[in-house]
């Protein structure tokens, strides 16, 4: 549920150009994909063309993209293609990795020792689009303070960080996941998450959310709950007084381009 952790001006434009996503001063990404990158998440599968890495030319490739902080402190672009074979983390048993690959388990929690010798609890998921196991440090998962205006209890926030389903009074169910560019799945196509920060509120508007695993969106999924409508009104009133940070993750404007901002 992170707000942006990278700045648009700090995007690795050279790397994006190498994968054909720069045209002049424009970044050729959908709005939701760009915001997924800036928020530290993966994009959806993107068709990349005319690639060249280490002297090897690739006509086209479908892959997800993400950003990480490099050794120099600057964002670096990672390309996640669809692999023919999955490689499970060594700390998973054969039974655990198989359960994730087959969908018998949607996620697993493991206590591990990282490369720096530090203990941490991670959430493991399997991304079927890229055939990869995804590892998320639970400490870095930020749970929303509210969903559609309904506050989450400490227990609900803890469950969310652990990848468990959380339900609020209007019937909206949400679940954290690293497998979608929005970072969540829900039983509604649209919802509003709120994060309290430095005494203010940041509203995150989600549209086109993927359904919870094993479920499909139906007519009821498209209905806006009263909590959603009330939160929209609160946002409008707050913005009339003072423009508040707002992040729209709709991804509906598929042809939107982002111009590279000058850093001079």
C-alpha positions in Angstrom: 0.0 0.0 0.0 3.1 2.2 -0.4 2.8 5.7 -1.8 5.5 6.5 -4.3 9.0 5.7 -3.0 10.8 6.7 -6.2 10.6 10.1 -7.9 9.6 10.4 -11.6 12.6 12.6 -12.2 14.8 9.8 -10.9 13.6 7.2 -13.4 16.4 5.3 -15.2 15.5 6.8 -18.5 18.5 5.2 -20.2 17.4 1.7 -19.1 13.8 2.4 -20.2 15.1 3.5 -23.6 17.0 0.2 -23.9 13.7 -1.7 -23.6 11.9 0.7 -26.1 9.9 2.6 -23.5 11.2 6.1 -24.3 10.1 8.2 -27.3 11.7 11.6 -27.4 10.9 13.0 -23.9 8.0 10.6 -23.2 7.9 7.5 -21.1 5.7 5.0 -22.9 3.9 3.4 -20.0 0.3 3.3 -18.9 -0.5 5.4 -15.9 -1.0 2.5 -13.5 2.3 0.8 -14.7 4.3 4.0 -14.1 2.8 4.3 -10.7 3.5 0.7 -9.9 7.2 1.3 -10.7 7.3 4.5 -8.6 5.7 2.6 -5.7 8.2 -0.3 -5.8 5.8 -2.8 -7.4 5.9 -4.7 -10.6 4.0 -3.6 -13.7 1.6 -5.8 -15.6 3.1 -7.9 -18.5 4.3 -5.4 -21.1 5.2 -6.2 -24.8 8.8 -5.0 -25.2 10.3 -4.7 -28.7 13.7 -4.2 -30.3 15.7 -4.9 -27.1 19.5 -5.1 -26.9 21.4 -6.3 -23.9 25.1 -7.3 -23.7 25.3 -7.2 -27.5 22.3 -9.5 -27.9 19.3 -8.3 -29.9 15.8 -9.5 -29.1 12.9 -8.7 -31.5 10.2 -8.8 -28.8 9.6 -10.0 -25.3 6.8 -9.9 -22.8 7.9 -9.0 -19.3 7.1 -7.2 -16.1 9.2 -4.3 -14.9 10.2 -3.1 -11.5 12.7 -0.7 -9.8 15.2 -1.3 -7.1 17.7 1.0 -5.4 21.2 0.3 -6.8 24.5 0.5 -5.0 24.8 4.1 -5.9 21.4 4.9 -4.4 19.7 5.5 -7.7 16.8 3.5 -9.1 17.7 0.6 -11.4 15.3 -1.2 -13.8 14.7 -4.9 -13.5 13.1 -6.9 -16.3 11.1 -10.0 -15.3 10.3 -12.2 -18.4 8.2 -15.3 -18.4 10.5 -18.2 -17.5 10.1 -21.7 -18.9 10.9 -23.2 -15.6 10.4 -21.8 -12.1 13.2 -21.8 -9.5 12.0 -22.0 -6.0 13.9 -20.4 -3.0 16.1 -22.9 -1.3 14.3 -22.5 2.0 11.1 -23.9 0.5 10.5 -27.6 0.7 9.5 -29.5 -2.5 6.0 -29.8 -1.1 5.7 -26.1 -0.3 6.9 -25.0 -3.7 4.6 -27.4 -5.5 1.6 -26.2 -3.4 2.3 -22.6 -4.5 2.8 -23.5 -8.1 -0.4 -25.5 -8.3 -2.4 -22.9 -6.4 -3.1 -25.2 -3.4 -1.5 -22.4 -1.4 -1.9 -18.8 -2.4 1.0 -17.7 -0.1 3.3 -19.0 2.6 5.1 -17.3 5.4 8.7 -18.2 6.2 11.2 -17.0 8.8 14.6 -16.7 7.0 18.1 -15.2 7.4 18.8 -12.7 4.7 22.1 -12.0 2.9 23.2 -9.6 5.7 22.6 -12.2 8.4 19.4 -10.6 9.6 16.3 -12.5 10.6 13.1 -11.6 8.8 9.7 -12.9 8.0 8.8 -13.1 4.3 5.6 -13.8 2.3 6.1 -16.1 -0.6 3.8 -16.1 -3.6 3.9 -17.6 -7.1 3.4 -15.3 -10.1 1.9 -17.5 -12.9 2.4 -14.8 -15.5 6.2 -14.9 -15.2 6.5 -18.3 -13.6 8.4 -16.8 -10.7 8.4 -17.1 -6.9 8.0 -13.7 -5.3 9.4 -12.9 -1.9 8.1 -9.9 0.1 9.5 -8.7 3.4 6.4 -8.4 5.6 8.0 -5.5 7.5 8.0 -3.5 4.3 4.3 -4.1 3.5 2.3 -1.0 4.5 -1.3 -1.7 5.5 -3.9 1.0 4.8 -5.4 2.8 7.8 -8.8 2.8 6.2 -10.7 1.1 3.3 -13.7 3.0 2.0 -13.6 5.1 5.1 -13.7 2.2 7.5 -10.7 2.1 9.9 -8.7 -1.2 10.0 -8.0 -2.6 13.5 -4.4 -3.4 14.5 -5.3 -7.1 14.0 -6.6 -6.4 10.5 -3.5 -4.5 9.6 -1.3 -7.4 10.9 -3.3 -9.8 8.8 -3.0 -7.6 5.7 0.8 -7.5 6.0 0.8 -11.3 6.2 -1.1 -11.6 3.0 -4.4 -12.6 4.6 -7.9 -11.4 3.5 -9.4 -8.5 5.4 -13.0 -7.4 5.3 -14.5 -4.0 6.3 -18.2 -3.3 7.3 -19.4 -2.5 3.8 -18.5 -6.0 2.7 -15.3 -5.0 0.8 -12.6 -7.7 1.1 -9.0 -6.9 0.3 -5.7 -8.9 0.3 -2.2 -7.8 -0.3 -0.3 -9.4 -3.2 2.9 -8.7 -5.0 1.6 -10.4 -8.2 -0.5 -7.4 -9.4 0.6 -3.9 -10.3 -1.9 -2.4 -7.8 -0.5 -4.5 -4.9 -3.9 -5.8 -3.9 -6.8 -8.0 -4.9 -10.4 -7.4 -3.8 -14.0 -8.4 -4.3 -14.7 -5.0 -5.7 -13.4 -3.4 -8.9 -12.9 0.0 -7.2 -12.1 1.1 -3.7 -10.4 3.9 -1.8 -7.6 3.2 0.7 -6.5 5.9 3.1 -3.1 6.3 4.7 -2.6 8.7 7.6 0.8 10.4 7.3 2.2 13.4 9.3 -1.3 14.3 10.5 -2.7 14.3 7.0 -4.5 11.8 4.9 -3.4 10.4 1.5 -6.1 8.8 -0.6 -5.3 6.0 -2.9 -8.0 5.4 -5.6 -8.0 1.9 -7.1 -9.9 1.0 -10.2 -9.8 -2.2 -12.3 -8.6 -4.3 -9.3 -8.2 -8.0 -10.0 -10.5 -10.3 -8.2 -9.6 -12.4 -5.3 -8.0 -15.7 -6.3 -10.7 -18.3 -7.0 -13.4 -15.6 -7.5 -14.7 -13.6 -10.4 -16.0 -10.0 -10.5 -19.7 -9.8 -11.1 -22.4 -7.1 -11.1 -22.1 -6.6 -7.4 -18.4 -6.0 -7.7 -19.0 -2.9 -9.7 -21.3 -1.3 -7.2 -19.9 1.5 -5.2 -20.6 1.1 -1.5 -21.9 3.9 0.7 -18.5 4.0 2.4 -16.8 4.5 -0.9 -19.2 7.4 -1.8 -18.9 9.0 1.6 -15.1 8.9 1.3 -15.2 10.5 -2.2 -17.2 13.4 -0.6 -14.7 13.7 2.2 -11.9 13.9 -0.4 -13.7 16.6 -2.3 -14.2 18.7 0.9 -10.6 18.2 1.9 -9.4 19.3 -1.5 -11.6 22.4 -1.4 -9.7 23.5 1.7 -6.3 22.4 0.7 -5.2 20.1 -2.1 -4.3 16.8 -0.6 -2.0 14.2 -2.0 -4.0 11.9 -4.2 -2.9 8.9 -6.2 -5.2 7.5 -8.9 -4.3 4.0 -9.9 -7.0 3.4 -12.4 -4.8 2.5 -15.4 -7.9 3.2 -17.5 -6.1 5.8 -19.7 -4.1 3.2 -21.6 -2.6 5.6 -24.1 -1.4 8.2 -21.6 2.3 9.1 -22.0 4.5 10.6 -19.3 6.9 13.4 -20.3 10.4 13.3 -18.9 10.8 16.1 -16.6 13.9 18.2 -16.8 16.3 17.9 -13.9 18.3 20.9 -14.9 
